[in-house]
Amino acid sequence: MKRKVFGIVSAVCLIGGFFSSAYAKSKRNAPVGQDKEILVVSFGTSYNTSRTVTIGGIESAIRERFPDYKVARAFTAETIIKKLKKRDGIVIDNVQQALDRAVSEGVRTLIVQPSHLMDGLEYNDLKNTLAKYESKFDRVALAAPLLSSDADYEKVADIIAARAKTFADGKTALCCMGHGTEAESNKAYAKLQGVFDKKGYSDCYVGTVEASPSIDDVLASLKAKGKYKKVVLMPLMVVAGDHANNDMAGDDDDSWKSLCQKAGYSVDCILEGLGQNYDIQQIYVAHTQAAIDSLRK
């Protein structure tokens, strides 16, 4: 009886050892340069051209700066993932699928760089999901979203103001449309407006589609100045997707364009996402670098 029990235990240990060795071997045998990955996580967009130059632009900038890392993509919006697959045959991982794939491919060092504007609900969901996978990698770091430090706010304000200077005539206002969130991070929009004001970018305004400040708040500010004849609308979003094309530049009565025209302003729309701006891309690159550096401490 003892011999039989001993034989069973030995077999279990042998099988366990085999799978442990196989797992370790799979990690060791990951292709050279493929055991380190930067996963760029975005909300996503079904607007193909915008996706290429915005999300794709950020990914390309990261890939160029960190050639020894594999750069992968994940979207958080399931509706967009499903739409792209059905409409275009494009398959994009959600976050869990991307993390499972990284594990199966033997990734040992994982940097997750969100293309989110701020640390809102989506960013915190990402943080919570990633925490469940930390033990599956040797080293993991979550990088910061675009607007994180005071320096980030100042850089973004400078970048947007530089665009405003290209049509500055004392009678034109640049109004940036953010998404807005019910999370505490919505204060980022007011903070950016504060930076505009502090730095003397007095013709730059920030509003949101779904929170505060609203388009009504923006129009009230424009009216209070009493000098504007024209409004230029630009998305304060990484991509120029549905919100930019419809809520901002659409022809419906409640679009920002229509409301500004109704208020008596001539309107131009810039259908460009922040992600296609080189200087914005470099902020993300810097955040990725900071995440990599954090693993060396």
C-alpha positions, 0 to 999 in steps of 0.5 A: 500500500505504501509503495502504491501511494508513493507511486501516485505521489511521485507521478503527481510531482512528475506531472507538476514538474513537467508543466512547471518546466514547460511554463518556464521554458515557454517564458525562456523561449519567447522570441528575442525582443518579444519578452518585453511588451508595451501595451497601448490601451485606448478607448478606441474609435470606429473612424478608421482614418482618425484611428490610424493617425491618432492611436496609431500615431501614439503607438508608432511614436512609442515603437520608434522610441523603444525598439527593443519592446514589442508594442501591442494594442488593446481597446476598452470599448467593446462596442467599437471592437465588435463594430470593427470586426463585423464591419471591417474584419479588424480584430482588436483585443480588449484588455483581458484578451491582450493580457492573456495573450501576453502571458501565453506569449511569454512576456516577462516585462509589461508596460501598459500605456493608456492613451486616456486623457486623464485618470478617470473611470476607464483608467481606474478600471484598467488599473484594477484589471492589471492588478489581477495579472501582476503575478503572471509577469516578472515586472509590470508598470502602469504608465500615466495618462496624458494629463497627470502632472502640472507640467503635463497641463502646461505642455498641453496648454502650450500645444493647443495655444500654439494652434490658436495662434495660427488664426488669432485675430482678436476676434476668434476664440478656440473652443476645445470639446472634451468628453466629460466624466462623472468621476472626480477627474472631471476637474481636469477640464477646469484645471486646463482652463485655469492654465490657459488663463494663467498663461495668458491664453485668453482666447482658448476655452474648454467645455465638455459634452457630458459634464461641466463646463458645458457648451452653455458655460463656454458660450456664456464666457464668449458672450461676456468677452463681447469681442468674438465674431468667430469660433473655431471648434476642436476636440479635446480628445485623443481621436476625432471620432463620433463626438467630434464629427457629430456632437461637435461638428454635426448639423443637428440642432444641439451640436456645438457648431449649430449652437455657436452659429445660433449664438451669432458666431461664424464657425470652423471645425478642426476635425483632428484628435490630439493623438495625431499631434507630434508633441502630444505623442511625445508626452505619452512617450515620456510617460512610457519612459517614466514607467520603464524607469520605475522598474529599475528602482 
